[in-house]
Amino acid sequence: MVARPHQVSRRRFLGYGGAGAAAVLLGTGAWSAASSFAAPAMSGNPFALGIASGDPLPDGVVLWTRLAPDPFAEDGFGGMSAKPVRVEYEVAVDERFRGVVKRGTAVATPELGHSVHPEVHGLAPDHEYFYRFRTGGEISMVGRTRTTPAASSSPRELNFAFASCQAWQDGYFTAYDHLAEEDLDLVVHLGDYLYEYGVKTNRRGVVTDPRFHTETVDLARYRLQYSLYKAEEPLQRAHARFPWIMTMDDHEVDNNWAADISERNDDPVAFRARMAAAFQAMYENMPFRRQQLPAGPDVHLHRRLPYGRLADFTMLDTRQYRDDQPCGDGASATCTERFGADRTILGAEQREWVLGGFSSSRARWQVLGNQAPMGQTDRDPGPATDVWMDPWDGYVAERDQVLAEAQRRGVRNLVVITGDRHQNYAWDLKDDYTDPGSATVGAEFVGTSITSGGDGADSTAETDRFLAANAHMKFINTQRGYVRVNVNRERWRSDFRVLPYVTTPGAPISTRATFVVEDGKPGVQAG
């Protein structure tokens, strides 16, 4: 059997407090019998994979759950029959549901893994709400969510965290236990929510079922992998506590894939079929809106979410539209192909959309939700410039163009938040990394992994080399954790929250370092 060290808890999430909302109350307390639908009785908890909300807007959010009374069923159907099931949902201003403001039903179909994504509208801006689901006589845990401020408003502050890279086999999701206790408005996840690798051996020291030993290639196997991850109680707590804004990186499909090119250069037709399976499973298991419903091997993930006039979140997709990595991928100190003027990591259409947002945004802080580091990562403290080809270092001209256009179009404060690297960085973004005296045009905070890479360390020989080789780098650390952010009108503050270990559960958390960006002054400073 599969080891399940942090299995599903159905306890209510109490003690959040509440904020009243100007809305019509539809009901109080328990669900009324009149709102009940006939649904098949299930042998297990249909909400074993938890609940979530996402993509918050001033008037609403998208809610999510996926029915799976047997989440580890090998066929990928989660113990559900091949029939549609009605799922009820409620949204209230209090966690006891005395003040219900929205109520509705969604149909969970076998074609989408019995997932539902109801989009709730008509809520009050900048308010806290609670939600829950019901089907077959079973009621889910209670989730908390929050709408964003009105588009024309000037919020005093924004509190959020960003995270990435959570390989199940590399450790426990303890970081999410701590994240769930933070005082946040939302969470941003920057990709590598799961890893496609078979889970035969692991740093947890537990025995896994053979059904998890193969790499994810088809839909059933991707669904099973999501179930392995989403059954983790710390992850469920963090999802139920805050609305999430999410994107993908590479491991949701295949390591370092680029457009329709796989890591191993598989047949493009076969790889596109794999992409379609991966994207469908991702949609089935994430709080995505209908705009993110994939069409085969295509999914629309780049989007912009405002937080009043304080900040705009511009979520990038650096996988689907990119050119192949130059010089065969990997790292190189001699690759000249990476400087090619026509090379793209965004694709022309997405790039123009990003640049157009620079011109039209009225936000004080322009936040790019990015996958692999944008700043240059020189691995050699000597005269050579030795960089990896997969991140923006493999697409130099487009990086230079995006940063130059941010300046030209009057972006007041450009801050890039990034995952992928399993390391914490605070560094300056430069308009020309080949010129040591070039101007600083923005800031980038790279967040470490939740688990990927195992326990990590505060400093290593590699971190010493990176600091020596990159004058724009102000901080590096390789412990696990996440980044907590407070933004106001005067400054941005990033707290690097780290754990001493993840290969055993129960690690404490601490703030390893704090860096700030002052309004109107590009670049990072020690906080």
N, C-alpha and C positions, 0 to 999 in steps of 0.2 A: 504493500500500500504506500501511497505518497505520504511523506512526512508533512504535517500541517501545523508547524509550531505557532503560527499566529492566525488561527482560523476565525471564522466569522463570529462576530458578536452582534446580537440583536438588541443590545441595550440602547435606550434613548439617549440622545446627546443633550443632557440637561445642564443648566447653569450658564447658558449663553447670555442671559438678559434678553431684552426685547425692545424694539422700537416701534411705536405706533405708526400706522400708515393711513393716509386719507384714502380709504377705499370702502366700497360697499361690502358688508359682511354677508356671506352666503350661508353660514351655519356655524354651529358651535359644537365643541366636544367630539364625541364619537361620530363615526360615519353613520348617516341615516340609512335605514333599510331601503328607502326609496331610491338611493343612488347605487344600490348594489346590482351587479350583473352576475348572471350565472356563469361560473367558471369552473373548470375541472379541478377537483381536489388533487393535490400534489403530494408525493411521498416524502418530500423534503422541503426545506425552506426555499421558496422560489427566488428570494433576494440574497442568495448566498454570495453573490459577487458585489453586493453593495449598491449604493445609489450615488448620484453626483449631480452637480449643476455646472454650467459653463457659459462662456462668452457673454458675460453680463453687459447689459445696455441700460440706459436710463429708465426704460419702461418694462424691462423683463429679462429673463434668462431662459436657457434651454435646460430642461431636466433630463435625467438619464437613469435607466436601469436595464438590466438584461436578465430575463427569467432563466434560472438554471438550478433546479432542485438537486441535480446531480452534476455539478460543474465539471467533474473530471471524466465524464462519459467520453469514451474513445472516439465516438462518431462525431463529436463536436457539437451536438445538439443540446447538451446540458441537461439531459434527462427529460426533455420536452418532446411531445408528440408532434407530428407534422401537421398541426392545426393552428390557426390563429387564436389568440387569447386576448380578451379585453383586459386592460390594466387601468385602474382608476388612479388619479392623483389629486392631491389637495395642496394648496398654498395658503398659509395663514400668517398673521402678524405675531403669533405667539407659539411656543413650542408645544402647548397643550391643545392647540387647534380650537380655542374658544372663539377666535376671530378669523374664520376662513374667508379669503378674498377671491380665490380662484379654485375652481373645481372642474375636472374634465376627465375624459377617457382617451386612451390611445390603444391601438391594436398592435400587439406583438406578433409578428409573423415569422414563420420558419425560414422564409427567404432571407431575413435579416437577423437570424439567430435569436429570435424572440426578444430583440432589444426594442426599446421605445425612446423617442427623443422629443417629447412634447415641448413646443416653444410657447412660453407663457408671456403674454403681453398685458398691458394695462396696469402695471404696477407703478408705485410711486418712486421717483428718483431717489437715490442715495438712502435706501431703506433696507433694513434687515427683514428677512422672511424665513419661514420654516416650511418644509415640504415633506410629503410622504407618498407612498404608493400602496395600492391594495389589489390583490387578485386571489381568487380561489379561497377566500376567507382568511388569507394571510396578509398582515400589514408589515410594511418595511420599517426599518429604523427611521428615525427622524433626521432630516438634513437641514442645515442652515445655509442660506445664501444671501446675497446682497446685490441690489441694483447699483449702477454707477450714477454719479451726479448728472444733472441736466447738462446738455451740451453747451449751453450759454453760461453756465455757472463757473465760479472761480473757487474750487475747493481749497480749504486751508491746507490739507495734506492728503497723502496717499500712502498706505502701508501695504506692502505685498512681499512675497518671497518668490524666488525662482529656483528651479531644480531641474535635474536631468540625469540620465544614465543610471539605471537601476537594475543591473544584472542580478537576477534572483540567485544564481549559483554563487555569487561572490560575497553574499552576506545578508544580514537581516535588515529590514526596512525601519530600523529604530529611528532614523532621522525623521520619518513621518510622524512618529509618536510625538516628537518634540515640536515639529512644525504645526501639528494640530492644536498645540497649546499656545501658539503665538496669537497676537492681536493683529489680524490681517484683514484687508478688504478683499483680496483675491490672491491666487497663486498662478504663476506662469510656469508651464512645463515645456522645456525646449528640445525634447526629443530623446530617443533611446529609452522609451517607456518600457519596452521589453527588448530582449535579444533573441535573435533567430536560432541561436545555437541549441543543439541538443543538451539536455541537462542530465548528464550521466554521472559526473563527479562534481563536487561543489565544496566551497569553503565553509558551508554550514555544518558539515560533518554528518549529514543525514542521508538516508538511502532513498532514492527516488524510484518511482515506478518505471518499468521499461517503456511505457507509452510516451514518456518525456525524453527518451534518449536520442531520438532522431531530430535532425534539423527541420525547422518549419519550412514547408514548401507549398502545401495545399491548404485549402480553407479549414478543413477539420483540424489540422495540426496547429495552424495559427490560432484558432479558437481555443484549443486546449492550452496553448502557451499563455494566452491572455487569462484564462481561468486560473492557472498556476499563480500568476502575478496578482490578479485582482482578488483572490481569496485571502490575501495577506491583510490582517486586521489593521496594522498601522496605516497602510495605504487607503483602506476604506475610511478610516477615521478622518484622514486629511481631505479626502474627497467630500465627505459629508459635512465638513466644517466650513469650507469656503468654495466659491465658484472658481473654476479653473479655466485659463486660456491656454490652449494646447496646440502644438505642432509636432512634426516628426523630424527625425534625422535619418540615419541610414539603417539602424538595426531593426526598425519596424519592418523592414523588407530584407535587406542583405547588406553585409559590410561594404561600405564605400561605393555603393552603387551610384551610377550617374546616368540620368535619363533612362534609356532602355538598355544600358550596359551593366551587366552584373560584375561582381568581383572576379569571377572566374571566366568571364566572357562566354557565358552560356548562350545558346541559341536565342536570339532576341524574341522570337515568338513564344518560346517556353518561358522566358523571363517575364514577358509582359503578362502571361497567365499567372505567374507567381505574384507579380505586382498587384494584379486585380484581386487575388485572394487576400493578400496582405492588407490592401486598402479597405476591403470589405470588412475584414475582421477588426481593423482599427476603428472604423466607423461604428461597428456594432458594440464596441467596448469603451467608447469615449463620449463625453458630453458635447458632441458636435451638433451644429444646426444643420438643417436640410441642405444648405448651400454646400456643406462638406460631404454630402452623400456621393460616393464615387460613381463614375461611369466606367466600369471595367478598370483598365490600368491608368485612369486619370482621376485626380481628386483636386479640388480647389481649396488650398490651405492658406494662401496669402490673403490677409485681410487686416483691416484697421479698426481698432476699438478705442474710442475716446474716453478719457476720464475728466469730464468737464473741459475747461481750458487749462488745466494744470498739466496734463500729459496725454499723449497719443501713443498707443501700443500698435506698432506696425509689425505684424508677424510675417516673417519671411519663409520662403520655401527654397532651400538651396540644394535640392536633390532632383526634382522632376525635370528641370529645364536647363540644367548645366551641360557644358561640354565635358568630355571625359577628362580625367585628371592628366596633366601633362607628364611626359617622360616616364610613362608606365606607373604612375602613382608612387607611393613610398616617400622617401626624402632624397633631396639632392642639393649639392652645392654648385652644380654646373649646368642645371637645366635652364636654357634660355627660352624655351617654349612657353614658360609660365608668364613671360612678359608680353605675349602676343596681344596686339591691340584689339582683336576681335574675339578674344576668349571671354566666355561668360559663365558665371555661377548662378545667375538669376534668370537668364533668358531675357530677350529684348523687351517683351511685353511687361513682365513683372518689374524690370528695372525702370521702365518709364512710369509705371504706376507708383513705385517708390519715390521717384524724383518728383512726380506730380504732387504727391502728398507733402513733400518738403515745401512746395510752393503754397499749397492751400491750407495747411494746418495753422491753426491759431493757438496751438498749445505751447506752453512755456518749455516743456521737456519733450523732446522727440525720442521715443524709445524704440529701438529696433530689436525685436525678438529673433535672434540669430542662432544658427546651429553650431558651425565650426568657427574658431576664432578669426576675427577680421584683422586684428593687429598682426604685425610680423613676428614670427617666432623663430629667431635665429638660434640654432642648436650648437653653434660653434663660437666660442669667445675669441677665436683668432680672426684673421683677416677674411676668411671665407664667410659666405652667407649660406648656411645649410638649413633649409626649411622643408616642411612637409608639403606635399602637392595637393592634398585633399581639401584643406581649408582655403581661405582667401589668398594665401601666399601663392597658390597655384593659378590665381586669376588677378594678377597685379593691376592691370590696366583698368578693369572694372572697379576694383577697390578704390583706386585713385580717382576714378570718375565720380563714384558715389560720394566720397568724402569732399571732393572739390565742389560738387553741386550742392551739397549741404551748406557749404559756406556761401556760394554764389546766390543761393535762393533764400538766404537769410534765416537758416535754422538757428534758433537762439541757443539751445543746449542739445547737443547730440550725445546720447548715451546708448551704447550697444550692450545688451545682455546676452550671454552666450553659454552654451554647454559643451558637450563632446569630449573635452580634454581630460576629465577626471582630475583636474587641478584647479586651484583657485588663483586667479590673476586679478590685479588691479594695474591698468596701464593706460598710457596716453595713445590716442590715435593720431598718426602723423600724416601730413599731406604728401610726403615723399620719403620713404624709408631708405632710399639710396643716398639721401642728403642728411648727414648728422645734424645739420642746423635747421632742418625744415620745421615748419610751424606745427603746433599741436592744434587739431581741429575738433577733437571730441574725446570721449572717454569710453573705455570698454571694461566691463566686469565679467570675467569668465568664472562660472560657478563649477565647483567640483561635482563629483558623482554622489548619488545616494549610497551606492554600494560598489559600483564597477571598479575593479582593481583591488578589491579587498581592503584591508585595514588602512593602508596608506601610512604616511609619515609627515611630520611637520616640515622637515627639510631632508634633502638627499643630495648626492653628487650631481644629479641632473638639475635640481633646482638651483644649485650654486652656479652651474654652467649657464643656465638661462639668465640669471640675474647679471652675470658678467657680460653676456653677449647682447643683451637688450637694454639699452639705456632708458628706453621708454617704460620699462617694467618697474613698477614700484613695490610689488608684493607678489609672492608665489608661495603656495602651500599645497601639499598633496594628501591631506586628510579628507575623509568623507564628510558630507553634510549638505548645506544649502546656503543661499544668500538671502538675508532679510534686508529689505529696503524701506526707508522712510524718505518721502519726497515732499518738500514744501515749496513755497515760492522763492525761498532764498537759497536752498541747497538740496542736494541729493546725498543721502548717506547709505552706504552699503556695509552691513555687518556680515562678516564671514563666519558662519555658524558651523562648528566642526565637532566631530566625535572621535574619541581616541581609538575606537575599534568598531567593527561591524560583523566580524566572524563569530561573535557570540552576542546574544541579545542583552539589552539593558544598559547600553552605554549612556553616560551623561553627555550633555552638550555644553559648549562654551563658545564665546565669541573670540576667535583667534586674532582678528584685526578689524579695524574700521577705517574706511576711506570715504572721502567726500568729494563732490563736485560743486563748486560754487556757481550760482546763477551768473551767466555771462562770462565765465572764466573756464574755457575748455581745459580738460585734463583732470587728473586725480590728485588728491592730496591726502596725507594721513589725517585721520579724524581724531 
